[in-house]
Amino acid sequence: MISDKREIQRKLLILRYAEEIDHVAKTCRYFGIGRASFYRWRKAYAERGEAGLINAPPIPKWHANRISPFQLGVWFPIGCARSALL
């Protein structure tokens, strides 16, 4: 939570600095970040405000190829019974 807040503050500082001097390349060089990151942050901030600047995990919480809880309940007991026979 605190690290998220600190990261948001840092990104806001960078975005405001770029607005103030009106030169993205100099801003990126000064803060040591890539221009692609800067433009991604700027777009996220324009679309979602401060919530867009939070570092989100790059993967979804539920994977598409994962077995559903229903299938797990049906197949897991069968697998356990089968392995007990071997």
C-alpha positions as CSV (number, residue, x, y, z in Angstrom):
1,M,0.0,0.0,0.0
2,I,2.7,2.5,1.0
3,S,4.9,1.4,-1.9
4,D,2.0,1.9,-4.3
5,K,1.4,5.4,-3.0
6,R,5.1,6.2,-3.3
7,E,5.2,4.9,-6.9
8,I,2.1,7.0,-7.8
9,Q,3.8,10.1,-6.3
10,R,6.9,9.4,-8.3
11,K,5.1,9.0,-11.6
12,L,3.0,12.1,-10.9
13,L,6.2,14.1,-10.2
14,I,7.6,12.9,-13.6
15,L,4.4,13.7,-15.5
16,R,4.1,17.2,-13.9
17,Y,7.8,17.9,-14.6
18,A,7.3,17.0,-18.3
19,E,4.3,19.3,-18.4
20,E,6.2,22.1,-16.8
21,I,9.3,22.0,-19.1
22,D,7.2,20.8,-22.1
23,H,10.0,18.4,-23.3
24,V,9.4,14.7,-22.9
25,A,12.9,13.5,-24.0
26,K,14.7,15.7,-21.5
27,T,12.3,14.6,-18.7
28,C,12.9,10.9,-19.5
29,R,16.7,11.4,-19.6
30,Y,16.6,13.4,-16.3
31,F,14.6,10.7,-14.5
32,G,16.2,7.7,-16.2
33,I,13.0,6.2,-17.7
34,G,12.1,5.2,-21.2
35,R,9.8,7.3,-23.3
36,A,7.5,4.3,-23.9
37,S,7.0,4.0,-20.1
38,F,6.3,7.8,-19.9
39,Y,3.7,7.7,-22.6
40,R,2.1,4.6,-21.1
41,W,1.9,6.4,-17.7
42,R,0.5,9.5,-19.3
43,K,-2.2,7.6,-21.2
44,A,-3.2,5.6,-18.0
45,Y,-3.3,8.8,-16.0
46,A,-5.5,10.5,-18.6
47,E,-7.9,7.5,-18.7
48,R,-8.1,6.5,-15.1
49,G,-6.5,9.1,-13.0
50,E,-4.2,8.1,-10.1
51,A,-5.6,4.6,-10.1
52,G,-4.1,4.1,-13.6
53,L,-0.6,4.7,-12.2
54,I,-0.7,1.7,-9.8
55,N,1.6,-1.2,-10.8
56,A,-0.8,-4.0,-11.8
57,P,0.3,-7.6,-12.3
58,P,0.8,-8.4,-16.0
59,I,-1.2,-11.6,-15.8
60,P,-4.9,-12.2,-15.1
61,K,-5.9,-13.8,-11.8
62,W,-7.7,-16.6,-13.6
63,H,-5.9,-18.4,-16.4
64,A,-7.9,-19.5,-19.4
65,N,-6.4,-23.0,-19.4
66,R,-7.0,-23.6,-15.7
67,I,-9.3,-26.4,-14.6
68,S,-12.6,-25.1,-13.3
69,P,-13.6,-25.9,-9.7
70,F,-16.4,-28.2,-11.0
71,Q,-14.0,-30.2,-13.1
72,L,-11.6,-30.4,-10.3
73,G,-14.3,-31.8,-8.0
74,V,-15.2,-34.4,-10.6
75,W,-11.8,-35.5,-11.8
76,F,-9.7,-35.3,-8.7
77,P,-11.4,-38.1,-6.8
78,I,-11.2,-40.3,-9.9
79,G,-7.4,-39.6,-10.2
80,C,-6.8,-40.3,-6.5
81,A,-8.8,-43.6,-6.6
82,R,-6.9,-44.7,-9.7
83,S,-3.5,-43.9,-8.2
84,A,-4.4,-45.9,-5.2
85,L,-5.0,-48.9,-7.4
86,L,-1.5,-48.6,-9.0
